[in-house]
Amino acid sequence: MKIDIYNTDKVYQIIYADPPWKQSKGGKKSVRANSSGKPLDYQTCTLEEIYEHLKTAVSHTADNSILFLWTIDKYLFEAQQMAERLGYKLHARMIWNKVTGIPAAFTIRFGHEYLLYMYKGKLTPVAKEERGKIHSVFTEQVKRHSQKPQVAYDIIERLYPFYNRLEMYARNERQGWDCWGNEI
């Protein structure tokens, strides 16, 4: 269900966020267009805007909550620091092996992204039947630019099947989740 994070009374135990980090596409350092001059697939945000969005979402969390925060290599440390400023502690850095990746600066191919698994308060226990079954590295082929893998949703739903979940920067509605974003 689509919600307005600025106007809700709901309380969440799980926040899943894929912020629109400022990132170039097609090798040109522009946030509005790729190297061919075509618009990017989505609008990006500054670090401070992302922080303010997350801060608003976190204001709707329980004392003990989980934040799953996507980040790219370029923003790995900033993303973790941002979450720590919001009161979260790092539990694990999960890695999406994208099979393919984007060649950056014609040096190496960045074929992974990070999903930071962070908690506030006490670490909420995972479903007993899932303990030790989820690996910190998962592989799924990229489907389209910026689209996150289905396996990430599956992991969260398996670990925390009965909790209120909010997806930040969502592009689609998803059963069992509340969602917020300008592309829904």
C-alpha positions, 0 to 999 in steps of 0.5 A: 500500500502506498503511504505518505511518510510525512502523514502516517501513524503507522509503526514499522519494524523493517525499513528497506531503502534503495536511495537514488544516490547521485550517480552518472550513467553512460560515463558522463558526470551528469545527474540529469542525462547520460552520455547520449543526452537522454534523461536518467531513469530516475531523479537523484537526491543529495546525501542530505535529502536522503538522510532527511527522508530516512530520518522521517521514516525512522521516526515511524519505527519501533524501539527495536527496528531493522534497516536494510539500506542499499548502497553502491561502492562509491557511497558505502561509508557515507551510507553506513555513517548516515544510518549510524547517525539515525541510531543504527548499528551494522549487523552485516554487509550483504553483497549482491553479485550482479553477474554483470556490471558497469565499467567505471572509468574504464578500469574495473567492472563494478559487479556488486552492490551492498545491502547494509543490514543494520539494527536499532535497539536490540537486534530483532531475532530472525525466524527460527527456521531461517537461522543460518540459512541466508548467505551474505552474498547472493547472485541474481542477474541485473534486469534493468538499471537500478532495479534491485534483485527479487532475492533481497525481498525474499530474504527479508520476508523469510527473516522477518515474516510477521513484521510491518515493512516499509519500502523507501523509494519504491517503484511498485507496490508489493503485497505485505509492504507499505511503500513510499516513492515518487515512481509508484 
